[in-house]
Amino acid sequence: MAVQNDKAQSPATLMDVAKEAQVSIATASRVLNGSTRKVRNQSYVKVMEAATKLNYRPNAYAQAVAKGTAPNIVLLVSDISDPYFASVSQGVVKAAAERGISVTIGVAATPHEELEAVRKSVSTRPRGIIISESEYTDAPERQALQTELTQYEASGGRAVFVLNRNLPFPAVDMANDVGARAIAKLIVDSGYTRPAILKGDDAHRSSKERLAGVMEVLDEAGITVDPKAVANGKFSRTDGYAAVMQMARSGLLKPGEGALYDGKGIDSIIALNDVMAIGAMTALRANGIEPGREIGVTGFGDIPYSADVFPPLTTVHLPLAEMGQAAVDSILSNRDDGEATGGTANRLIYVQSAPDVVLRGSLPRR
């Protein structure tokens, strides 16, 4: 009489087969989903025997993914209206279209939304998933996200991050710290000594790296930043505007009693991304202060709008479209990542290892 087991109640999964055959999920996938990657004969036999025993039925779409024939890529961003993400998305869509691949764009603003979006994306079996999102490196969803993507890659898919999170997947990155030190050196060399700094959340990777680079250069130059001069603009134009407006209402910006830097006020604003810088310039004007004349302003990113605002924004150039293209190239490349996805661990794709500073009218020499 046949022995009843839990597998009689639901279809066997790829993970079940791998466990039964005592091989990795990646190896089981290559055997059962028709991958062209080589598998040792002994492993092949073990997987086929386990699949027969468990009555495993391969997923047709998973086979397409493993063979590299799935027709689409999923791109996840936190805010499609943000020019930063729009530029990255443009690079992804253009590079994919040139290869006959469609792109589905999803929006997820928080780590929780990101995890749920990845789970939904994985269920549709796209050829690849590109994540250009929150960068919250200590989020509680981090381990669950890694597990979802590891299983997805084991079935033949590809996952790539735009900006590294130190997870075991390829990541398109740029030298945040190098760019931050370069813009801070320009500020110092231009004669500014009393900056206000607009940063992002403390757990946001790019904000942490850029802030550290800026503070390092200022410290080397003997400039002590007033603690009240550092505000959280949350990497958004609205919050950058609000942060500067709050400083102005509190009497911190202009010279006078209670102003920053022992009553001298600020002479510059260092925003760690462009949209915060643009919001800051609007807030300065609302308080009768002319950016680029009375107070210098810098950004980070060189989004398309940075050259069009007045005065044009001095910033750190990031090749945003090229970053999107590099992510697509990684998805569609021919790579053999070994027996497990750990073979791609911490693979950084540097599009630009030394970001350029673009000097414009918002930071005249004093």
Order of alpha helices (4+ residues) and beta strands (2+ residues): alpha-alpha-alpha-alpha-beta-alpha-beta-alpha-beta-alpha-beta-beta-alpha-beta-alpha-beta-alpha-beta-alpha-beta-beta-alpha-beta-beta
